[in-house]
Amino acid sequence: MNSPRRLLAGLVACAACVACWGVARPATAQSPCPAGTLTFGTDATFPPFSSKVADDFVGFEIDLGDAIAADLGCRSRWINSSFDGIFPALLAGKYDMVLASVTITPERRRAMLFTDPYMNAGQAIAIRKETPPLTSIEALKGKRVGVGLNTTGQYLLEPIPEIMLNKYPSVDLALTDLRTGRMDAAVGDRPVFRYMIRENFSDLTLSGQPLNEEQWGIALAPGREALLAQVNTALARLRANGRVAALEAKHLGTADAPGAAAAGAGFRSDRFVQSIPLFVTGAKWTLILSLLSFAVAVPLGLLTALARLSRLRVLRVSTAAYVEILRGTPLLVQIFFIYFVLPAFGVALAEHVTAVLALSINASAYIGEIFRAGLESLEAGQGEAAAALGMSRAQALRYVLVPQALRRVVPPLTNECIALIKDSSLVSIMGMTELTRTGQELASRYADPLTIWPGVALTYFMLTFPLTRLSAALEARLQTGRSPARHD
């Protein structure tokens, strides 16, 4: 009697488990963050909305994104990216959404999904205080105007040929050129301009009312409609409970009040000293990235040189094409292709992998030509002597030709390493916080490029100067070693 009862109880328990699993499974499938994390893309050079302090992201949009993730029961993760590459990265699946002061426009709506607006903004005109007011787009005709690259300020003024437009990677540079007189005006997001003028551009002012009305929204890739609906619901809850208003008061506050740092133009030694630890951290990553790429590029360049000197025509032609393509296209385009285009073909690489791959492949083309020149500079008798000793071509290369060529190419290889350190600045387009990106973030956060960029330049000099001295010393030593006494 007990056995049937136990069997029945077991069947009921199994049925209950199956039912519970069947109820819970759709909830998991509908979860906004199946892995427990929502990933946001941002450009942390846009205070007071998004900036970076050491390894921490701060600002109104950072807190808003964290609040949305928490409301949906998720953790938030932030990925820093240059604004001109942020949308290709979203469409390539690098993150779940972009929260980076993105204006909702018809053109962008055709390519991406947008949440309900979280901020009403508009484009404003900044001018020097001593110049006559410029209060409309008509007044900008015939003027030199600075705007941020790929911003709605650019799109608003670009169709007007009478306006001489200069595009800058960050708006603090546009304001700097306005201050120095290169520009007659700058156009950008009013909240950001108010912040920067308050912080460090007290000799500038906003002129007139906003040129237009704009609304900012969170961008998602097509196909994420379910996540879009959940984020809109979370935004509505955060507005209703007063959280959005509290964040606006915290970060935007009385934006027209003068800031403690509003000292106008000039080098700020206190701020420079304060930034030194961040320069050191950025320099560390620049050096690691450059040396790792160089270590990959040298053997790859040697193989390229040997292939170009091969007796096989197909090998010579293919490696010649490899070298010419890499030397004939900008490194920035190559980085952009690997990081933003390849994911469309199913090849999605992390930013650090992309950086090393792009830098090492690009450098290998130049290093290959250095090795080829070194090998071809050797006397023909060296190879003939090796053959006379019974060496194969591979043995002659390994034991005779390559070791001698290495002595001749060490100085130009050192110069290529120096160039690679400087070229590594281009990976900042992916948002990697190496030295150049560190400078961009600090200059925007403090609205003080006149202090930050000299510090960045000095740090690069300190990285490359020892290598230039090493190259000169090696060249002098090798030149001495190449002039032995001749015995007739």
ChimeraX attribute file (.defattr): number of C-alpha atoms within 10 A of each C-alpha:
attribute: neighborCount
match mode: 1-to-1
recipient: residues
	/A:1	5
	/A:2	7
	/A:3	8
	/A:4	9
	/A:5	10
	/A:6	11
	/A:7	11
	/A:8	12
	/A:9	12
	/A:10	12
	/A:11	12
	/A:12	12
	/A:13	12
	/A:14	12
	/A:15	12
	/A:16	12
	/A:17	12
	/A:18	12
	/A:19	12
	/A:20	11
	/A:21	11
	/A:22	11
	/A:23	11
	/A:24	11
	/A:25	12
	/A:26	10
	/A:27	10
	/A:28	11
	/A:29	10
	/A:30	12
	/A:31	17
	/A:32	23
	/A:33	19
	/A:34	11
	/A:35	9
	/A:36	13
	/A:37	16
	/A:38	23
	/A:39	20
	/A:40	25
	/A:41	25
	/A:42	28
	/A:43	26
	/A:44	30
	/A:45	30
	/A:46	25
	/A:47	25
	/A:48	23
	/A:49	25
	/A:50	24
	/A:51	25
	/A:52	22
	/A:53	13
	/A:54	14
	/A:55	8
	/A:56	9
	/A:57	17
	/A:58	18
	/A:59	20
	/A:60	21
	/A:61	25
	/A:62	25
	/A:63	18
	/A:64	20
	/A:65	24
	/A:66	19
	/A:67	20
	/A:68	23
	/A:69	23
	/A:70	15
	/A:71	17
	/A:72	17
	/A:73	15
	/A:74	20
	/A:75	18
	/A:76	18
	/A:77	16
	/A:78	20
	/A:79	18
	/A:80	24
	/A:81	23
	/A:82	23
	/A:83	25
	/A:84	15
	/A:85	17
	/A:86	25
	/A:87	23
	/A:88	18
	/A:89	23
	/A:90	21
	/A:91	20
	/A:92	20
	/A:93	16
	/A:94	22
	/A:95	20
	/A:96	21
	/A:97	27
	/A:98	25
	/A:99	22
	/A:100	25
	/A:101	24
	/A:102	21
	/A:103	23
	/A:104	21
	/A:105	14
	/A:106	9
	/A:107	8
	/A:108	14
	/A:109	12
	/A:110	9
	/A:111	14
	/A:112	19
	/A:113	19
	/A:114	24
	/A:115	20
	/A:116	18
	/A:117	16
	/A:118	18
	/A:119	15
	/A:120	12
	/A:121	18
	/A:122	20
	/A:123	23
	/A:124	25
	/A:125	28
	/A:126	29
	/A:127	25
	/A:128	23
	/A:129	14
	/A:130	9
	/A:131	11
	/A:132	9
	/A:133	17
	/A:134	17
	/A:135	17
	/A:136	16
	/A:137	14
	/A:138	11
	/A:139	11
	/A:140	21
	/A:141	15
	/A:142	12
	/A:143	14
	/A:144	18
	/A:145	27
	/A:146	29
	/A:147	28
	/A:148	22
	/A:149	17
	/A:150	14
	/A:151	23
	/A:152	21
	/A:153	23
	/A:154	20
	/A:155	12
	/A:156	14
	/A:157	19
	/A:158	13
	/A:159	9
	/A:160	14
	/A:161	10
	/A:162	14
	/A:163	18
	/A:164	17
	/A:165	19
	/A:166	17
	/A:167	17
	/A:168	18
	/A:169	17
	/A:170	20
	/A:171	26
	/A:172	29
	/A:173	23
	/A:174	24
	/A:175	32
	/A:176	21
	/A:177	19
	/A:178	21
	/A:179	23
	/A:180	11
	/A:181	13
	/A:182	15
	/A:183	21
	/A:184	21
	/A:185	28
	/A:186	31
	/A:187	29
	/A:188	24
	/A:189	22
	/A:190	19
	/A:191	19
	/A:192	22
	/A:193	29
	/A:194	23
	/A:195	26
	/A:196	27
	/A:197	24
	/A:198	24
	/A:199	22
	/A:200	23
	/A:201	24
	/A:202	19
	/A:203	16
	/A:204	24
	/A:205	19
	/A:206	22
	/A:207	18
	/A:208	13
	/A:209	13
	/A:210	19
	/A:211	18
	/A:212	12
	/A:213	10
	/A:214	19
	/A:215	16
	/A:216	21
	/A:217	22
	/A:218	25
	/A:219	28
	/A:220	25
	/A:221	22
	/A:222	15
	/A:223	10
	/A:224	14
	/A:225	14
	/A:226	11
	/A:227	18
	/A:228	22
	/A:229	14
	/A:230	18
	/A:231	21
	/A:232	18
	/A:233	16
	/A:234	18
	/A:235	22
	/A:236	14
	/A:237	15
	/A:238	18
	/A:239	13
	/A:240	11
	/A:241	10
	/A:242	10
	/A:243	16
	/A:244	21
	/A:245	12
	/A:246	15
	/A:247	16
	/A:248	16
	/A:249	13
	/A:250	12
	/A:251	18
	/A:252	19
	/A:253	11
	/A:254	11
	/A:255	19
	/A:256	12
	/A:257	11
	/A:258	16
	/A:259	15
	/A:260	9
	/A:261	16
	/A:262	18
	/A:263	17
	/A:264	16
	/A:265	17
	/A:266	11
	/A:267	15
	/A:268	15
	/A:269	10
	/A:270	9
	/A:271	15
	/A:272	17
	/A:273	13
	/A:274	11
	/A:275	19
	/A:276	15
	/A:277	12
	/A:278	19
	/A:279	24
	/A:280	16
	/A:281	16
	/A:282	21
	/A:283	23
	/A:284	15
	/A:285	16
	/A:286	26
	/A:287	21
	/A:288	14
	/A:289	22
	/A:290	24
	/A:291	18
	/A:292	15
	/A:293	25
	/A:294	26
	/A:295	13
	/A:296	17
	/A:297	25
	/A:298	22
	/A:299	14
	/A:300	18
	/A:301	26
	/A:302	21
	/A:303	18
	/A:304	27
	/A:305	27
	/A:306	19
	/A:307	21
	/A:308	22
	/A:309	16
	/A:310	14
	/A:311	10
	/A:312	10
	/A:313	11
	/A:314	12
	/A:315	16
	/A:316	18
	/A:317	14
	/A:318	13
	/A:319	21
	/A:320	17
	/A:321	12
	/A:322	17
	/A:323	24
	/A:324	12
	/A:325	13
	/A:326	17
	/A:327	15
	/A:328	9
	/A:329	11
	/A:330	11
	/A:331	20
	/A:332	17
	/A:333	12
	/A:334	19
	/A:335	23
	/A:336	20
	/A:337	14
	/A:338	19
	/A:339	27
	/A:340	25
	/A:341	18
	/A:342	14
	/A:343	18
	/A:344	13
	/A:345	8
	/A:346	9
	/A:347	12
	/A:348	17
	/A:349	16
	/A:350	10
	/A:351	18
	/A:352	13
	/A:353	12
	/A:354	21
	/A:355	23
	/A:356	24
	/A:357	20
	/A:358	24
	/A:359	27
	/A:360	25
	/A:361	23
	/A:362	25
	/A:363	27
	/A:364	29
	/A:365	25
	/A:366	22
	/A:367	29
	/A:368	25
	/A:369	18
	/A:370	22
	/A:371	26
	/A:372	22
	/A:373	15
	/A:374	20
	/A:375	22
	/A:376	12
	/A:377	12
	/A:378	15
	/A:379	10
	/A:380	9
	/A:381	9
	/A:382	14
	/A:383	18
	/A:384	13
	/A:385	13
	/A:386	18
	/A:387	14
	/A:388	10
	/A:389	10
	/A:390	11
	/A:391	16
	/A:392	13
	/A:393	12
	/A:394	10
	/A:395	13
	/A:396	19
	/A:397	18
	/A:398	12
	/A:399	12
	/A:400	16
	/A:401	21
	/A:402	18
	/A:403	12
	/A:404	17
	/A:405	20
	/A:406	16
	/A:407	16
	/A:408	23
	/A:409	19
	/A:410	18
	/A:411	21
	/A:412	15
	/A:413	19
	/A:414	19
	/A:415	16
	/A:416	18
	/A:417	24
	/A:418	22
	/A:419	14
	/A:420	22
	/A:421	22
	/A:422	19
	/A:423	16
	/A:424	24
	/A:425	18
	/A:426	20
	/A:427	27
	/A:428	21
	/A:429	21
	/A:430	27
	/A:431	23
	/A:432	23
	/A:433	25
	/A:434	25
	/A:435	26
	/A:436	25
	/A:437	25
	/A:438	27
	/A:439	25
	/A:440	23
	/A:441	25
	/A:442	26
	/A:443	20
	/A:444	24
	/A:445	24
	/A:446	21
	/A:447	29
	/A:448	28
	/A:449	23
	/A:450	16
	/A:451	23
	/A:452	25
	/A:453	18
	/A:454	14
	/A:455	18
	/A:456	23
	/A:457	14
	/A:458	11
	/A:459	17
	/A:460	20
	/A:461	12
	/A:462	12
	/A:463	18
	/A:464	18
	/A:465	12
	/A:466	12
	/A:467	16
	/A:468	16
	/A:469	12
	/A:470	15
	/A:471	19
	/A:472	15
	/A:473	13
	/A:474	17
	/A:475	19
	/A:476	12
	/A:477	11
	/A:478	16
	/A:479	12
	/A:480	10
	/A:481	10
	/A:482	10
	/A:483	8
	/A:484	7
	/A:485	6
	/A:486	5
	/A:487	4
	/A:488	3
